[in-house]
Amino acid sequence: MGPEDNSSVTSLALQQGGLVDDDVLRIFILVFFVVALGTISFFGIVFNAINIIVFIKQGFKDTVNIALFSLAISDLGAVVPLLWESICFNPSFANADLPFDTQDIVYLTAGVVPVYYSVRLRSKFFAQRNTTKIGLVYIPNGTFIEKFSILINAFAQFASFFAVIVSSAILVQSLVRKSKWRQSTSSTAGQESFSNRDKKVVKMILIIAVIFIACFLPSAVTFIAQSITPEYNIVGRFQNMFLLTWAIFTSVAAVNSSVNIFVYYNMSSKYKDILDKMLRLNREKGS
């Protein structure tokens, strides 16, 4: 093969990869999709299971506990498919002799972009691997349907940011009003107790809201980029750039569903007491 042929092959590879070299992509996938996402998701499952147990022990008389219990269930449901996504991108699993392409399968099963109607799972030829496997094939007008659905998804995320901000503001206002009412009907000793408790609840809710927006804002922006850039998707010209950005932003999103346990432990005395008792009992059983 002559120099011109080599140049053509390199140019074709860059066009297919789209701005990101295959070797660079493999490093990012290993670091973020496999190591970071796998570790965060695994501990996220453990932490949210602990959160659920603690909130059950606390009881559901307080509406804040009900909300946080629901959030723990939601976060648990979020990190389970992310752990599956990490497994699918693990080189040992992805390079195994399987009848399907793991990247295409994870696109549908791990909640990366749930646009199921626009694609089908069918046999197709993968030129880079020189093999035929089951993978994603777009239906007629599938790319248009996908872009429209992704754009809706992007706006839904921004709407959720707005809803979180408004809900947090309403909750803070409600707690402030309740605290003032308690102060007007309680003794001086009780006033400080109620006030400190309400301040902790407000601060905890605001921290959770900030973490949520900070972790999901990059993916929301990426959804918009995907909807307006024709080849920025799992099978397009900018496939490598698509996978690289999602490798980073999916790991960041997983953080949102895994770190709340630290917020609760440091800001809720009831949560801290129950978790400490649970850990103490486990140590006593183990000794």
C-alpha positions as CSV (number, residue, x, y, z in Angstrom):
1,M,0.0,0.0,0.0
2,G,1.5,3.3,-1.1
3,P,1.6,6.7,0.7
4,E,-1.5,8.0,-1.0
5,D,-3.4,4.9,0.1
6,N,-2.3,5.3,3.7
7,S,-3.4,8.9,3.6
8,S,-6.8,7.9,2.3
9,V,-7.3,5.3,5.0
10,T,-6.2,7.8,7.7
11,S,-8.6,10.5,6.3
12,L,-11.5,7.9,6.2
13,A,-10.8,6.9,9.8
14,L,-10.8,10.5,11.0
15,Q,-14.1,11.1,9.1
16,Q,-15.7,8.1,10.8
17,G,-14.3,8.9,14.2
18,G,-15.1,12.6,14.0
19,L,-12.3,14.8,15.5
20,V,-11.4,12.1,18.1
21,D,-8.8,9.4,17.5
22,D,-9.8,5.8,18.3
23,D,-6.9,5.4,20.7
24,V,-7.9,8.6,22.6
25,L,-11.5,7.4,22.7
26,R,-10.4,4.0,24.1
27,I,-8.5,5.7,27.0
28,F,-11.5,7.9,27.8
29,I,-13.9,5.0,27.7
30,L,-11.7,3.0,30.0
31,V,-11.2,5.8,32.5
32,F,-14.8,7.2,32.6
33,F,-17.2,4.6,31.3
34,V,-15.5,1.6,32.9
35,V,-13.6,2.7,36.0
36,A,-15.3,6.0,37.1
37,L,-18.9,5.1,36.1
38,G,-18.6,1.5,37.3
39,T,-17.2,2.6,40.7
40,I,-19.6,5.5,41.2
41,S,-22.6,3.3,40.1
42,F,-21.7,0.4,42.4
43,F,-21.3,2.6,45.4
44,G,-24.4,4.5,44.4
45,I,-26.4,1.3,44.6
46,V,-25.0,0.6,48.0
47,F,-25.5,4.1,49.3
48,N,-29.1,4.4,48.1
49,A,-30.0,1.1,49.6
50,I,-28.7,2.4,52.9
51,N,-30.7,5.7,52.4
52,I,-33.9,3.7,51.8
53,I,-33.3,1.6,55.0
54,V,-32.5,4.7,57.1
55,F,-35.6,6.6,55.9
56,I,-37.8,3.6,56.6
57,K,-36.5,3.5,60.1
58,Q,-37.1,7.2,60.5
59,G,-40.8,6.7,59.5
60,F,-42.9,8.8,57.2
61,K,-44.6,11.3,59.5
62,D,-42.4,14.1,58.1
63,T,-43.1,15.1,54.5
64,V,-39.4,15.8,54.0
65,N,-38.6,12.2,54.8
66,I,-41.2,11.0,52.3
67,A,-39.6,13.2,49.6
68,L,-36.1,12.0,50.4
69,F,-37.2,8.4,50.5
70,S,-38.7,8.8,47.1
71,L,-35.5,10.4,45.9
72,A,-33.5,7.5,47.1
73,I,-35.7,5.0,45.2
74,S,-35.4,7.2,42.1
75,D,-31.6,7.5,42.4
76,L,-31.3,3.7,42.9
77,G,-33.3,3.2,39.7
78,A,-30.9,5.6,37.9
79,V,-27.6,4.0,39.0
80,V,-28.6,0.4,38.2
81,P,-28.7,0.9,34.4
82,L,-25.5,3.0,34.6
83,L,-23.7,0.0,36.2
84,W,-24.9,-2.1,33.3
85,E,-23.6,0.6,30.9
86,S,-20.2,0.4,32.5
87,I,-20.2,-3.4,32.1
88,C,-21.1,-3.1,28.4
89,F,-18.2,-0.7,27.7
90,N,-15.7,-2.9,29.6
91,P,-13.2,-4.1,27.0
92,S,-13.3,-7.7,28.3
93,F,-17.1,-7.7,27.7
94,A,-17.2,-5.5,24.6
95,N,-14.5,-7.5,22.8
96,A,-16.0,-10.9,23.7
97,D,-17.3,-13.1,20.9
98,L,-20.9,-12.0,21.3
99,P,-23.7,-12.0,18.7
100,F,-24.5,-8.4,19.3
101,D,-22.6,-5.0,19.5
102,T,-22.4,-3.9,23.1
103,Q,-22.3,-0.2,22.3
104,D,-25.5,-0.4,20.2
105,I,-27.3,-2.6,22.9
106,V,-26.3,-0.2,25.7
107,Y,-27.8,2.7,23.7
108,L,-31.2,1.1,24.1
109,T,-30.9,-0.7,27.4
110,A,-29.0,1.6,29.7
111,G,-31.0,4.8,29.3
112,V,-28.4,6.8,27.3
113,V,-31.0,8.0,24.9
114,P,-34.3,6.1,25.1
115,V,-35.5,6.8,21.5
116,Y,-36.7,3.3,20.9
117,Y,-39.1,3.9,18.1
118,S,-36.5,5.4,15.7
119,V,-34.2,2.3,15.6
120,R,-34.4,-1.4,15.3
121,L,-32.0,-4.2,16.3
122,R,-30.9,-6.0,13.2
123,S,-27.9,-7.8,11.7
124,K,-25.4,-5.3,10.2
125,F,-21.8,-5.3,9.1
126,F,-19.2,-3.6,11.2
127,A,-16.4,-2.6,8.9
128,Q,-13.8,-1.8,11.6
129,R,-14.2,-5.3,13.0
130,N,-14.9,-7.0,9.7
131,T,-17.8,-8.9,11.2
132,T,-21.6,-9.0,11.2
133,K,-23.4,-8.6,14.5
134,I,-26.8,-7.5,15.8
135,G,-26.8,-3.7,16.1
136,L,-28.8,-0.5,15.6
137,V,-30.4,0.2,12.3
138,Y,-32.5,3.4,11.8
139,I,-36.0,3.1,10.3
140,P,-37.0,5.5,7.5
141,N,-37.1,9.0,9.0
142,G,-35.6,7.4,12.1
143,T,-32.9,10.1,12.5
144,F,-35.5,12.9,12.3
145,I,-37.7,11.1,14.9
146,E,-34.6,10.6,17.1
147,K,-33.5,14.3,16.9
148,F,-37.0,15.5,17.7
149,S,-37.3,13.2,20.7
150,I,-33.8,14.2,21.9
151,L,-34.8,17.9,21.7
152,I,-37.9,17.2,23.8
153,N,-35.7,15.4,26.2
154,A,-33.3,18.4,26.4
155,F,-36.2,20.8,27.1
156,A,-37.6,18.4,29.6
157,Q,-34.3,18.5,31.5
158,F,-34.3,22.3,31.5
159,A,-37.9,22.2,32.6
160,S,-36.9,19.9,35.5
161,F,-34.2,22.4,36.5
162,F,-36.8,25.2,36.6
163,A,-39.2,22.9,38.6
164,V,-36.4,22.1,41.1
165,I,-35.6,25.8,41.6
166,V,-39.3,26.8,42.0
167,S,-40.0,23.8,44.3
168,S,-37.0,24.6,46.4
169,A,-38.0,28.2,46.7
170,I,-41.5,27.2,47.7
171,L,-40.2,24.7,50.3
172,V,-37.8,27.3,51.8
173,Q,-40.6,29.9,52.0
174,S,-42.9,27.3,53.7
175,L,-40.3,26.3,56.2
176,V,-39.5,30.0,57.0
177,R,-43.2,30.7,57.5
178,K,-43.6,27.6,59.7
179,S,-40.5,28.6,61.8
180,K,-41.9,32.1,62.3
181,W,-45.2,30.6,63.5
182,R,-43.4,28.3,65.9
183,Q,-41.4,31.2,67.3
184,S,-44.5,33.2,67.9
185,T,-46.2,30.3,69.9
186,S,-43.1,28.7,71.6
187,S,-40.8,29.5,74.5
188,T,-37.4,31.1,73.9
189,A,-35.6,27.8,74.4
190,G,-37.8,26.1,71.8
191,Q,-37.4,28.9,69.3
192,E,-33.7,28.2,68.7
193,S,-34.3,24.5,68.4
194,F,-37.0,24.8,65.8
195,S,-35.0,27.5,63.9
196,N,-31.8,25.5,63.8
197,R,-33.7,22.4,62.5
198,D,-35.4,24.4,59.8
199,K,-32.2,26.0,58.7
200,K,-30.5,22.6,58.4
201,V,-33.5,21.3,56.3
202,V,-33.4,24.3,54.0
203,K,-29.6,24.1,53.6
204,M,-29.8,20.4,52.8
205,I,-32.6,20.8,50.2
206,L,-30.7,23.6,48.5
207,I,-27.5,21.6,48.4
208,I,-29.3,18.6,46.8
209,A,-30.9,20.9,44.2
210,V,-27.6,22.5,43.3
211,I,-25.9,19.1,43.0
212,F,-28.7,17.9,40.7
213,I,-28.5,20.9,38.4
214,A,-24.7,21.0,38.3
215,C,-24.5,17.2,37.4
216,F,-27.2,17.2,34.7
217,L,-26.6,20.6,33.0
218,P,-23.8,19.2,30.8
219,S,-25.9,16.3,29.6
220,A,-28.8,18.7,28.8
221,V,-26.5,20.9,26.7
222,T,-25.2,17.7,25.0
223,F,-28.8,16.7,24.1
224,I,-29.3,20.0,22.4
225,A,-26.0,19.6,20.5
226,Q,-27.1,16.1,19.4
227,S,-30.4,17.4,18.1
228,I,-28.9,20.1,16.0
229,T,-25.8,18.3,14.7
230,P,-26.8,15.6,12.1
231,E,-23.8,13.3,12.6
232,Y,-23.3,13.7,16.4
233,N,-24.8,10.3,17.5
234,I,-23.9,6.7,18.2
235,V,-23.6,5.7,14.5
236,G,-22.8,9.1,12.9
237,R,-19.6,10.7,11.6
238,F,-18.9,12.2,15.1
239,Q,-19.5,8.9,16.9
240,N,-16.2,9.1,18.8
241,M,-16.8,12.6,20.0
242,F,-20.3,11.6,21.0
243,L,-19.0,8.6,23.0
244,L,-16.2,10.7,24.6
245,T,-18.5,13.5,25.8
246,W,-21.1,11.0,27.1
247,A,-18.3,9.0,28.9
248,I,-17.5,12.1,30.9
249,F,-21.1,13.5,31.4
250,T,-22.6,10.2,32.3
251,S,-20.1,9.7,35.1
252,V,-20.9,13.3,36.3
253,A,-24.6,12.4,36.2
254,A,-24.0,9.3,38.2
255,V,-22.4,11.4,41.0
256,N,-25.8,13.1,41.5
257,S,-27.4,9.8,42.3
258,S,-24.6,8.6,44.6
259,V,-23.5,11.5,46.9
260,N,-26.7,12.4,48.8
261,I,-25.8,10.0,51.6
262,F,-22.9,12.3,52.6
263,V,-25.3,15.3,52.6
264,Y,-27.8,13.5,54.8
265,Y,-25.1,12.2,57.2
266,N,-23.5,15.7,57.7
267,M,-26.8,17.7,57.9
268,S,-29.4,15.5,59.5
269,S,-28.8,14.5,63.1
270,K,-31.6,11.8,63.0
271,Y,-30.1,10.3,59.8
272,K,-26.6,10.3,61.4
273,D,-27.8,8.6,64.6
274,I,-29.7,5.8,62.8
275,L,-26.8,5.1,60.5
276,D,-24.3,5.1,63.3
277,K,-26.5,2.6,65.2
278,M,-26.7,0.4,62.1
279,L,-22.9,0.4,61.7
280,R,-22.4,-0.2,65.4
281,L,-24.7,-3.2,65.4
282,N,-22.9,-4.6,62.3
283,R,-19.5,-4.2,64.1
284,E,-20.8,-5.9,67.2
285,K,-22.2,-8.8,65.2
286,G,-18.9,-9.1,63.4
287,S,-16.8,-9.1,66.5
